[in-house]
Amino acid sequence: MKTFEKSNALLERELKVSPLAAQTYSKSYRYFSKGFAPSYMDHGEGCYIYDVDGNKFIDFMCALGPITVGYNEPAVNEAVIKQVNKFASGSLQSELEVELAEKICEIIPCAEMVRFVKNGGDATTAAIRLARAYTGRDHVLMSGYHGMQDWSIGASNNHKGVPDAVRALTTNFTYNDLDDLEKKLQEHKVAAVILEPIQSSGPKEGYLKRVKELTYKYGAILVFDEVVSGFHYALGGAQEVFGVSPDLVAFGKGMGNGYPISAVAGRKDLLKQIEEGVFVSTTFGGESIAMAASLATLKILEQPGFYEHINKIGTILRSGIQERIDKYELNDVLAVTGMPQHCGVAFDGHGSLSYLDVQSIYSQTILQHGIIQFAIYFLNAHHTEKEAKVYLDATDEAFSLIRKAIDSDSLEGILIGGKVNPVFKRNIK
């Protein structure tokens, strides 16, 4: 059994000086089964990570999506080291900024111009500001998660500290429900409709096309938040997969293989507003190390067969999860959610067991099998059928234990470690 002595000691120290002991909610110890999970990583290689105690795990989190081509990728490392020996941030921009902007405009269908920032939320916020300036309107309709900025997080349950006046300017709409979208477009003078184009198992047939039509009908700007979907499903993102181009798009996560970079791209007339008083400027927007990493990453993603491989492994995993749900007759408690490239399990409660009870059994079991993951997996270039088999074997055991817990309506003797306790919780049992 793996032990986590050093990791636990570090966690105890950090909790005294940093809330949640992680700078990203979803990397916090609260998202894992206590006693079975590490909190601190030492290094990574391909699709494997090694914690500070020397334990090895198959990584199906991929740093929450940024690791698209793999840890310690030689081509990315070489590009980064080359630029490190020049400068990171300087008094002038680097030529990499030109090259990367040209590359984004080449591969992203809607991109005529691009502006670089650092986090996904920076990019979505820039898009909303551009849309508001262009339309002269304030209200935003959104579907999905778009970052920690007030305009977005104020419309969630985690809105403490956001002024009511700001919260009133954003309204959620239901994904894959065109009637709900049009109703809200009628109720407000909308500046922007922003959505994650791929949620759950993806858009219904024709949904994104109709969203674009409705957005234009009511004079709003359409924004795709591809911070998650970008570079995971296709080189050109969801807009390439589904053949629908937005006015603006936000990218992040997978474009730099772990290095901090994001971008807002789209129509030239919208981006040109940055020259005309719309403020989108950050000290580290042109930081060259991440740009070097991004250019090297995109060269790998462009290689023939990259996305075919990701789709193949994802299809094995997705179908395997469903087979095991059927095997243990758990369709009333578990559901496959997501497209093959980014997929996993959704949990419901049963009897006296909450959905977090059920998820905790799953978390504990896959950790025991040497896998780091929540419930939804990300894939990178180094995942193969070998890792997929380990994943499905672990899932089989987890589902058998969930079946046992449901039959006995108890966690006794099944859940040994602590329960997962995520910051973002669902408002259901």
PESULZI-V221604 format. One record per residue. PSI is psi in whole degrees, 0 to 359 (999 if undefined). OMEGA is omega in whole degrees, 0 to 359 (none if undefined). Layout:
psi=PSI omega=OMEGA
psi=PSI omega=OMEGA
This chain:
psi=137 omega=181
psi=145 omega=175
psi=156 omega=188
psi=45 omega=185
psi=309 omega=182
psi=319 omega=180
psi=316 omega=180
psi=323 omega=179
psi=319 omega=177
psi=320 omega=179
psi=316 omega=179
psi=319 omega=178
psi=316 omega=185
psi=326 omega=179
psi=338 omega=179
psi=339 omega=187
psi=353 omega=182
psi=124 omega=183
psi=135 omega=180
psi=354 omega=179
psi=34 omega=173
psi=142 omega=183
psi=351 omega=175
psi=126 omega=182
psi=311 omega=190
psi=2 omega=172
psi=2 omega=182
psi=152 omega=177
psi=336 omega=182
psi=345 omega=181
psi=2 omega=183
psi=165 omega=179
psi=112 omega=184
psi=133 omega=181
psi=345 omega=182
psi=2 omega=187
psi=144 omega=171
psi=162 omega=174
psi=343 omega=186
psi=132 omega=183
psi=140 omega=177
psi=310 omega=179
psi=169 omega=180
psi=158 omega=179
psi=114 omega=180
psi=248 omega=177
psi=22 omega=179
psi=146 omega=173
psi=156 omega=180
psi=127 omega=182
psi=177 omega=185
psi=348 omega=176
psi=3 omega=178
psi=5 omega=179
psi=143 omega=182
psi=135 omega=179
psi=144 omega=165
psi=129 omega=184
psi=109 omega=174
psi=14 omega=173
psi=325 omega=180
psi=44 omega=178
psi=32 omega=184
psi=24 omega=174
psi=335 omega=183
psi=333 omega=185
psi=91 omega=183
psi=325 omega=183
psi=352 omega=174
psi=153 omega=177
psi=147 omega=174
psi=39 omega=182
psi=121 omega=186
psi=315 omega=183
psi=323 omega=178
psi=315 omega=178
psi=316 omega=181
psi=316 omega=180
psi=319 omega=180
psi=313 omega=181
psi=320 omega=178
psi=317 omega=181
psi=327 omega=177
psi=323 omega=181
psi=356 omega=175
psi=290 omega=175
psi=158 omega=176
psi=291 omega=172
psi=136 omega=183
psi=184 omega=180
psi=348 omega=173
psi=161 omega=178
psi=163 omega=178
psi=160 omega=178
psi=340 omega=178
psi=330 omega=179
psi=319 omega=178
psi=312 omega=183
psi=317 omega=182
psi=320 omega=178
psi=318 omega=178
psi=320 omega=180
psi=316 omega=178
psi=316 omega=180
psi=334 omega=178
psi=320 omega=190
psi=341 omega=182
psi=120 omega=187
psi=318 omega=186
psi=354 omega=191
psi=115 omega=171
psi=331 omega=173
psi=164 omega=183
psi=148 omega=176
psi=129 omega=184
psi=138 omega=174
psi=210 omega=186
psi=310 omega=182
psi=160 omega=177
psi=320 omega=179
psi=331 omega=174
psi=318 omega=183
psi=317 omega=179
psi=323 omega=179
psi=321 omega=176
psi=318 omega=179
psi=318 omega=180
psi=319 omega=178
psi=318 omega=178
psi=319 omega=180
psi=317 omega=179
psi=318 omega=179
psi=319 omega=183
psi=319 omega=184
psi=339 omega=186
psi=18 omega=179
psi=165 omega=184
psi=331 omega=191
psi=143 omega=181
psi=135 omega=169
psi=131 omega=183
psi=153 omega=174
psi=116 omega=182
psi=191 omega=179
psi=130 omega=186
psi=17 omega=175
psi=180 omega=188
psi=356 omega=183
psi=155 omega=187
psi=317 omega=185
psi=331 omega=183
psi=303 omega=185
psi=339 omega=177
psi=340 omega=179
psi=11 omega=179
psi=181 omega=176
psi=347 omega=182
psi=55 omega=189
psi=10 omega=179
psi=135 omega=180
psi=354 omega=178
psi=124 omega=181
psi=144 omega=180
psi=325 omega=181
psi=326 omega=178
psi=318 omega=181
psi=326 omega=183
psi=347 omega=185
psi=359 omega=179
psi=134 omega=180
psi=134 omega=176
psi=144 omega=169
psi=160 omega=187
psi=125 omega=178
psi=140 omega=179
psi=16 omega=178
psi=94 omega=183
psi=326 omega=179
psi=319 omega=180
psi=318 omega=179
psi=312 omega=183
psi=323 omega=178
psi=316 omega=182
psi=331 omega=173
psi=327 omega=178
psi=329 omega=184
psi=337 omega=186
psi=154 omega=167
psi=103 omega=194
psi=130 omega=175
psi=316 omega=185
psi=141 omega=166
psi=114 omega=180
psi=134 omega=180
psi=152 omega=165
psi=115 omega=187
psi=335 omega=176
psi=108 omega=175
psi=154 omega=180
psi=236 omega=181
psi=20 omega=173
psi=171 omega=183
psi=147 omega=173
psi=161 omega=179
psi=123 omega=176
psi=359 omega=185
psi=310 omega=184
psi=324 omega=178
psi=317 omega=181
psi=325 omega=175
psi=316 omega=179
psi=317 omega=180
psi=316 omega=180
psi=320 omega=178
psi=314 omega=180
psi=322 omega=180
psi=323 omega=183
psi=16 omega=170
psi=24 omega=181
psi=170 omega=177
psi=136 omega=179
psi=126 omega=180
psi=126 omega=171
psi=125 omega=172
psi=97 omega=180
psi=28 omega=177
psi=321 omega=177
psi=311 omega=186
psi=334 omega=184
psi=130 omega=176
psi=8 omega=175
psi=331 omega=183
psi=328 omega=180
psi=160 omega=181
psi=322 omega=181
psi=7 omega=177
psi=192 omega=181
psi=328 omega=180
psi=331 omega=174
psi=317 omega=183
psi=317 omega=187
psi=359 omega=175
psi=31 omega=179
psi=120 omega=181
psi=130 omega=176
psi=178 omega=174
psi=321 omega=180
psi=153 omega=178
psi=143 omega=175
psi=130 omega=176
psi=156 omega=176
psi=220 omega=175
psi=263 omega=193
psi=357 omega=185
psi=349 omega=183
psi=10 omega=181
psi=43 omega=176
psi=344 omega=178
psi=146 omega=188
psi=105 omega=178
psi=142 omega=174
psi=171 omega=184
psi=148 omega=167
psi=132 omega=183
psi=163 omega=178
psi=211 omega=184
psi=140 omega=181
psi=320 omega=183
psi=332 omega=177
psi=313 omega=180
psi=327 omega=180
psi=341 omega=179
psi=340 omega=178
psi=335 omega=176
psi=354 omega=189
psi=29 omega=173
psi=353 omega=174
psi=116 omega=190
psi=110 omega=172
psi=90 omega=186
psi=129 omega=179
psi=149 omega=180
psi=320 omega=186
psi=15 omega=179
psi=328 omega=180
psi=19 omega=181
psi=128 omega=196
psi=337 omega=182
psi=313 omega=179
psi=326 omega=178
psi=321 omega=176
psi=317 omega=178
psi=319 omega=181
psi=316 omega=179
psi=318 omega=179
psi=321 omega=179
psi=313 omega=182
psi=327 omega=177
psi=324 omega=178
psi=317 omega=181
psi=333 omega=180
psi=345 omega=185
psi=139 omega=180
psi=135 omega=175
psi=350 omega=183
psi=306 omega=184
psi=334 omega=174
psi=321 omega=179
psi=313 omega=180
psi=317 omega=181
psi=322 omega=180
psi=310 omega=181
psi=319 omega=179
psi=323 omega=179
psi=321 omega=176
psi=315 omega=182
psi=313 omega=184
psi=313 omega=180
psi=324 omega=179
psi=322 omega=177
psi=313 omega=181
psi=320 omega=178
psi=321 omega=182
psi=329 omega=172
psi=316 omega=178
psi=319 omega=183
psi=319 omega=183
psi=11 omega=177
psi=57 omega=185
psi=21 omega=184
psi=343 omega=177
psi=353 omega=183
psi=325 omega=183
psi=148 omega=176
psi=140 omega=172
psi=131 omega=178
psi=136 omega=179
psi=163 omega=172
psi=162 omega=188
psi=324 omega=185
psi=340 omega=182
psi=96 omega=195
psi=174 omega=176
psi=214 omega=189
psi=136 omega=170
psi=141 omega=187
psi=143 omega=170
psi=160 omega=175
psi=170 omega=179
psi=130 omega=182
psi=232 omega=179
psi=357 omega=182
psi=130 omega=176
psi=169 omega=178
psi=330 omega=178
psi=330 omega=172
psi=312 omega=181
psi=316 omega=180
psi=326 omega=180
psi=322 omega=176
psi=315 omega=180
psi=312 omega=182
psi=312 omega=181
psi=317 omega=186
psi=316 omega=182
psi=329 omega=175
psi=321 omega=178
psi=334 omega=178
psi=7 omega=176
psi=37 omega=180
psi=132 omega=172
psi=119 omega=181
psi=156 omega=169
psi=252 omega=175
psi=339 omega=181
psi=131 omega=182
psi=152 omega=163
psi=154 omega=179
psi=149 omega=169
psi=180 omega=189
psi=340 omega=186
psi=353 omega=175
psi=132 omega=181
psi=184 omega=177
psi=333 omega=177
psi=310 omega=179
psi=326 omega=178
psi=321 omega=179
psi=317 omega=178
psi=317 omega=180
psi=313 omega=183
psi=327 omega=175
psi=317 omega=178
psi=319 omega=179
psi=321 omega=178
psi=313 omega=180
psi=319 omega=180
psi=317 omega=181
psi=326 omega=178
psi=323 omega=178
psi=324 omega=176
psi=319 omega=177
psi=317 omega=180
psi=317 omega=180
psi=320 omega=179
psi=317 omega=181
psi=326 omega=180
psi=353 omega=184
psi=44 omega=184
psi=151 omega=174
psi=356 omega=186
psi=127 omega=180
psi=357 omega=182
psi=306 omega=179
psi=110 omega=183
psi=321 omega=180
psi=190 omega=180
psi=160 omega=177
psi=149 omega=171
psi=146 omega=184
psi=69 omega=187
psi=155 omega=176
psi=315 omega=178
psi=113 omega=181
psi=153 omega=177
psi=149 omega=180
psi=49 omega=177
psi=172 omega=179
psi=999 omega=none
